[in-house]
Amino acid sequence: MAGDTPSTSTLASSDHTVLARVDTEASFADALRRARSKLLVVNYGAEWCKHCAKLTPTFERLAREYGARTGSKSDDVDFVHADVDGLPFTARHVRWTPTVAFYRKGRLVDECARAKPTQVSDRVWLHCTEDPDGGFGGSS
């Protein structure tokens, strides 16, 4: 990585969904700040990780499905890819890639280590359905 590359970039999938990619401590802190009142779903991975590549299509599909729902609590969710190689402090707890972490109000509330697509889909559904601080958030 070059020193003058931007710290936050976006990934566009074939369906025009744009996901933020955080690769510095500052860009991760900014993502947490922007999602302060939302659920933030973070996919900790690395470019060299073959298991991360297998999870990416599912993660991007979930971002399209849950990020696009308006009029329900589900639109209060952000999804980001986080590069563990660029986040030595934030990703210090990540022992396996991919690990998908769930943050509410800036605090880690759940995570899936060695994340599998079905496991991540189930956890996203769970966290987007019920907000422990505000009741249920599913569609009305």
SERO-4910 file (N, C-alpha, C, O; in steps of 0.05 Angstrom, whole numbers):
BEGIN
 pado doro    nc1    nc2    nc3   cac1   cac2   cac3    cc1    cc2    cc3    oc1    oc2    oc3
  Met    A     17    -24      0      0      0      0     17     25      0     37     27     15
  Ala    A     11     43    -17     25     68    -18     15     86      4     -8     85     13
  Gly    A     33    103     14     26    121     36      6    142     29     -8    153     46
  Asp    A      4    149      3    -14    170     -4    -40    160    -16    -55    176    -29
  Thr    A    -47    135    -12    -73    125    -21    -94    133     -1    -88    136     23
  Pro    A   -119    137     -9   -140    145     10   -144    123     30   -141     99     24
  Ser    A   -152    131     55   -156    111     76   -182     97     74   -185     76     86
  Thr    A   -202    109     61   -228     97     58   -233     96     28   -231    116     14
  Ser    A   -241     72     19   -249     70     -9   -276     56    -10   -286     48     11
  Thr    A   -287     55    -33   -313     41    -36   -311     19    -56   -294     19    -74
  Leu    A   -328     -1    -52   -329    -24    -70   -357    -23    -83   -377    -22    -69
  Ala    A   -358    -24   -109   -384    -25   -122   -388    -54   -132   -371    -64   -147
  Ser    A   -410    -65   -125   -417    -92   -135   -432    -89   -161   -437    -67   -170
  Ser    A   -438   -112   -173   -452   -111   -199   -480    -99   -197   -491    -90   -217
  Asp    A   -491    -98   -173   -518    -86   -169   -516    -58   -159   -536    -47   -149
  His    A   -493    -45   -163   -489    -17   -156   -490    -11   -126   -494     12   -118
  Thr    A   -487    -32   -109   -486    -28    -81   -457    -18    -74   -438    -30    -84
  Val    A   -455      2    -59   -429     12    -52   -423      7    -23   -438     15     -5
  Leu    A   -402     -7    -18   -394    -14     10   -368      1     15   -350      2     -1
  Ala    A   -366     12     39   -341     25     47   -320      4     54   -327    -18     64
  Arg    A   -295     10     47   -273     -7     55   -256     10     73   -246     31     65
  Val    A   -251      0     98   -234     15    116   -208      0    119   -207    -24    123
  Asp    A   -186     16    116   -160      3    117   -140     19    135   -116     14    133
  Thr    A   -150     37    151   -134     51    170   -150     54    196   -174     52    196
  Glu    A   -136     59    218   -149     63    244   -168     87    242   -189     87    254
  Ala    A   -159    108    229   -175    133    227   -201    128    211   -222    138    219
  Ser    A   -199    113    190   -223    108    174   -242     89    188   -266     91    185
  Phe    A   -231     71    205   -249     54    221   -264     70    242   -288     68    246
  Ala    A   -249     88    255   -261    105    275   -283    123    263   -303    128    275
  Asp    A   -278    132    238   -297    148    224   -322    132    217   -345    142    219
  Ala    A   -319    107    209   -342     89    203   -358     85    228   -383     85    227
  Leu    A   -345     81    251   -360     77    277   -375    103    284   -398    102    293
  Arg    A   -363    126    279   -375    151    285   -400    156    267   -421    164    277
  Arg    A   -397    150    242   -419    154    223   -443    135    229   -466    142    225
  Ala    A   -437    112    240   -458     92    246   -465     92    275   -476     72    285
  Arg    A   -460    113    289   -465    115    318   -493    107    326   -496     93    347
  Ser    A   -513    115    311   -541    108    318   -551     84    303   -575     77    304
  Lys    A   -533     70    289   -541     47    272   -527     22    282   -509     22    299
  Leu    A   -534      0    270   -519    -25    272   -497    -23    251   -503    -17    228
  Leu    A   -473    -29    258   -451    -30    240   -441    -58    238   -434    -71    258
  Val    A   -442    -69    214   -433    -97    209   -406    -95    194   -404    -84    172
  Val    A   -385   -106    207   -358   -103    196   -347   -131    188   -347   -150    205
  Asn    A   -339   -133    164   -327   -158    154   -297   -154    155   -285   -142    137
  Tyr    A   -284   -165    176   -255   -165    178   -243   -186    161   -249   -210    164
  Gly    A   -227   -178    142   -214   -197    124   -189   -186    112   -178   -166    121
  Ala    A   -178   -200     93   -154   -192     80   -155   -201     50   -168   -220     43
  Glu    A   -140   -186     34   -140   -193      5   -129   -221      0   -137   -234    -19
  Trp    A   -110   -229     17    -97   -255     13   -113   -279     23   -105   -302     18
  Cys    A   -135   -274     36   -151   -295     49   -171   -307     30   -190   -293     21
  Lys    A   -168   -333     23   -187   -345      4   -214   -349     16   -234   -349      2
  His    A   -216   -352     43   -242   -355     56   -257   -329     56   -282   -328     54
  Cys    A   -242   -307     58   -255   -280     56   -268   -276     29   -290   -265     27
  Ala    A   -254   -285      8   -264   -282    -19   -290   -298    -22   -308   -289    -37
  Lys    A   -293   -320     -9   -317   -337    -10   -340   -323      4   -363   -327     -4
  Leu    A   -335   -308     25   -355   -294     40   -365   -268     27   -387   -260     32
  Thr    A   -348   -256     12   -354   -229      0   -381   -228    -15   -396   -209    -10
  Pro    A   -387   -247    -32   -413   -244    -46   -437   -244    -27   -456   -229    -31
  Thr    A   -436   -261     -6   -458   -262     14   -459   -236     29   -481   -225     33
  Phe    A   -436   -225     37   -435   -200     52   -447   -177     36   -462   -161     46
  Glu    A   -439   -176     10   -450   -155     -7   -480   -158    -12   -494   -138    -14
  Arg    A   -489   -183    -15   -518   -188    -18   -533   -178      7   -554   -165      4
  Leu    A   -523   -184     30   -536   -176     55   -536   -145     57   -556   -134     66
  Ala    A   -515   -132     48   -514   -103     48   -535    -92     30   -548    -72     36
  Arg    A   -539   -104      7   -560    -95    -11   -588    -99      1   -605    -81      1
  Glu    A   -592   -123     12   -618   -130     23   -625   -113     48   -647   -101     49
  Tyr    A   -608   -111     67   -614    -98     92   -609    -68     90   -622    -52    104
  Gly    A   -590    -59     74   -584    -31     72   -604    -16     55   -607      8     56
  Ala    A   -619    -31     38   -638    -19     19   -666    -17     30   -683     -5     18
  Arg    A   -671    -30     53   -698    -29     64   -703     -2     77   -690      6     96
  Thr    A   -723     12     67   -730     37     79   -757     34     93   -773     17     86
  Gly    A   -761     51    113   -786     51    127   -787     29    149   -808     25    161
  Ser    A   -765     16    154   -764     -3    176   -737      1    191   -720     17    181
  Lys    A   -734    -11    213   -710     -9    228   -686    -20    213   -663    -13    219
  Ser    A   -691    -37    193   -669    -49    178   -653    -29    162   -630    -35    154
  Asp    A   -664     -5    157   -648     15    142   -628     28    160   -613     46    152
  Asp    A   -628     21    186   -609     32    205   -585     13    208   -577      7    230
  Val    A   -574      4    186   -551    -14    186   -532     -6    165   -539      1    142
  Asp    A   -506     -6    172   -485     -1    153   -467    -25    152   -463    -39    172
  Phe    A   -456    -30    129   -438    -53    124   -411    -42    114   -411    -25     96
  Val    A   -389    -51    125   -363    -43    115   -344    -68    115   -346    -86    131
  His    A   -325    -67     96   -304    -86     95   -280    -73    110   -274    -50    105
  Ala    A   -267    -88    127   -244    -77    142   -220    -95    136   -220   -119    140
  Asp    A   -198    -83    128   -173    -97    121   -157   -100    147   -147    -81    158
  Val    A   -154   -125    156   -140   -130    181   -110   -122    180    -98   -115    200
  Asp    A    -99   -122    156    -71   -115    154    -67    -85    159    -45    -77    167
  Gly    A    -87    -69    155    -84    -40    159    -95    -31    186    -94     -7    192
  Leu    A   -106    -49    202   -118    -42    228   -105    -57    251   -119    -74    264
  Pro    A    -80    -53    257    -67    -68    278    -79    -65    306    -79    -84    321
  Phe    A    -90    -42    312   -102    -38    339   -130    -49    339   -138    -64    356
  Thr    A   -147    -40    320   -175    -47    319   -179    -77    315   -196    -89    327
  Ala    A   -163    -89    298   -166   -117    291   -149   -136    309   -145   -159    302
  Arg    A   -138   -126    331   -121   -142    348   -136   -166    359   -124   -186    366
  His    A   -163   -164    362   -179   -186    373   -186   -207    351   -196   -229    358
  Val    A   -181   -200    326   -188   -218    304   -167   -240    302   -144   -234    294
  Arg    A   -174   -264    307   -156   -287    306   -159   -303    280   -140   -317    272
  Trp    A   -182   -301    268   -188   -316    244   -201   -297    223   -216   -280    231
  Thr    A   -194   -301    198   -208   -286    177   -223   -306    161   -213   -328    155
  Pro    A   -247   -299    152   -261   -274    159   -274   -276    187   -282   -297    196
  Thr    A   -275   -253    199   -291   -249    224   -310   -227    218   -302   -205    209
  Val    A   -336   -231    224   -356   -210    220   -364   -201    248   -373   -217    265
  Ala    A   -362   -175    252   -368   -163    278   -392   -145    276   -397   -132    256
  Phe    A   -407   -143    298   -431   -126    300   -427   -105    321   -422   -112    344
  Tyr    A   -431    -80    314   -427    -58    333   -454    -43    335   -467    -37    315
  Arg    A   -461    -36    360   -484    -18    365   -474      4    383   -460     -1    403
  Lys    A   -481     28    375   -472     52    391   -442     52    396   -433     60    417
  Gly    A   -427     43    376   -398     43    377   -386     20    393   -362     20    397
  Arg    A   -402      2    403   -392    -20    420   -396    -47    406   -416    -52    394
  Leu    A   -376    -64    408   -377    -91    398   -398   -107    413   -396   -109    438
  Val    A   -418   -118    399   -439   -133    413   -440   -162    405   -452   -179    420
  Asp    A   -427   -169    383   -428   -197    374   -407   -200    352   -399   -181    339
  Glu    A   -398   -225    348   -380   -230    325   -381   -259    317   -387   -277    334
  Cys    A   -375   -264    292   -373   -291    281   -345   -295    271   -337   -284    251
  Ala    A   -329   -311    285   -302   -318    277   -304   -341    257   -322   -358    259
  Arg    A   -285   -342    238   -285   -362    217   -313   -362    204   -325   -384    199
  Ala    A   -322   -339    198   -350   -335    188   -356   -350    162   -340   -350    143
  Lys    A   -378   -363    163   -389   -378    140   -413   -362    130   -427   -349    146
  Pro    A   -419   -363    104   -442   -348     93   -468   -352    107   -482   -332    113
  Thr    A   -476   -376    113   -502   -381    127   -501   -370    155   -521   -358    164
  Gln    A   -480   -373    169   -477   -362    196   -479   -332    196   -493   -321    213
  Val    A   -467   -319    177   -468   -290    175   -496   -280    168   -506   -261    180
  Ser    A   -509   -294    149   -537   -287    142   -555   -289    166   -572   -271    170
  Asp    A   -552   -310    182   -569   -314    205   -564   -292    226   -583   -281    237
  Arg    A   -539   -285    231   -533   -264    251   -542   -237    242   -552   -221    258
  Val    A   -539   -231    216   -548   -205    206   -578   -203    209   -589   -183    219
  Trp    A   -593   -225    202   -622   -225    206   -629   -220    235   -646   -205    242
  Leu    A   -615   -234    253   -620   -232    282   -616   -203    291   -633   -192    305
  His    A   -594   -191    284   -587   -164    294   -604   -143    280   -609   -121    292
  Cys    A   -614   -148    256   -631   -128    243   -660   -132    250   -677   -115    244
  Thr    A   -667   -153    264   -694   -158    272   -700   -147    300   -722   -137    305
  Glu    A   -681   -150    317   -686   -141    345   -664   -123    354   -640   -129    352
  Asp    A   -672    -99    364   -654    -80    376   -657    -82    406   -679    -75    417
  Pro    A   -637    -91    421   -640    -95    450   -647    -69    465   -658    -70    487
  Asp    A   -640    -46    453   -646    -21    466   -672     -9    458   -682      9    471
  Gly    A   -684    -18    436   -708     -5    426   -730    -23    416   -747    -14    401
  Gly    A   -730    -48    424   -751    -66    415   -744    -78    388   -721    -80    380
  Phe    A   -765    -87    375   -761   -101    349   -760    -81    327   -773    -60    327
  Gly    A   -744    -88    307   -740    -70    285   -747    -82    258   -741    -70    237
  Gly    A   -760   -104    258   -768   -116    232   -789   -100    218   -799    -81    229
  Ser    A   -794   -107    193   -814    -91    178   -841    -93    190   -848   -114    202
  Ser    A   -857    -72    187   -883    -72    199   -904    -86    184   -927    -87    192
***
